[in-house]
């Protein structure tokens, strides 16, 4: 588990999530809407999208 929790805002573009995965080397990102967790996106979810 990471020391610092890296999150992505629900309103952000998917490219922001790609950059966060690459920059921080995490495999999952909590998705926040006004400081409330509304979901989790995994690097595997984005990879499946690339291959479609």
C-alpha positions as CSV (number, residue, x, y, z in Angstrom):
1,X,0.0,0.0,0.0
2,X,1.2,3.5,-0.8
3,X,2.2,5.9,1.9
4,X,0.4,8.8,0.2
5,X,-3.0,8.2,-1.2
6,X,-3.2,9.2,-4.8
7,X,-6.7,10.0,-6.0
8,X,-8.4,11.3,-9.2
9,X,-11.4,13.6,-9.3
10,X,-14.6,12.1,-10.9
11,X,-14.8,15.1,-13.3
12,X,-11.3,14.6,-14.7
13,X,-10.5,13.2,-18.1
14,X,-9.3,9.6,-18.3
15,X,-5.9,10.9,-19.5
16,X,-5.4,12.3,-16.0
17,X,-5.7,8.8,-14.6
18,X,-3.2,7.5,-17.1
19,X,-0.7,10.1,-16.1
20,X,-1.2,9.4,-12.4
21,X,-0.7,5.7,-12.9
22,X,2.5,6.3,-14.7
23,X,3.9,9.0,-12.4
24,X,3.2,7.2,-9.1
25,X,3.4,3.6,-10.2
26,X,0.1,2.7,-8.5
27,X,-2.4,0.1,-9.7
28,X,-5.6,1.5,-8.3
29,X,-6.9,5.1,-7.9
30,X,-9.8,6.0,-5.7
31,X,-12.2,8.3,-7.6
32,X,-13.5,11.3,-5.6
33,X,-16.4,13.5,-5.9
34,X,-16.1,16.5,-3.5
35,X,-13.9,14.5,-1.1
36,X,-16.2,11.5,-1.2
37,X,-15.1,8.2,-2.6
38,X,-17.5,7.2,-5.5
39,X,-15.4,4.4,-7.0
40,X,-12.0,2.9,-7.8
41,X,-10.3,2.7,-11.2
42,X,-7.7,0.1,-11.7
43,X,-4.9,0.2,-14.3
44,X,-6.3,-3.1,-15.7
45,X,-9.6,-1.2,-16.5
46,X,-7.7,1.3,-18.6
47,X,-5.7,-1.4,-20.3
48,X,-8.9,-3.2,-21.3
49,X,-10.1,0.1,-22.8
50,X,-6.9,0.4,-24.9
51,X,-7.3,-3.0,-26.4
52,X,-11.0,-2.5,-27.4
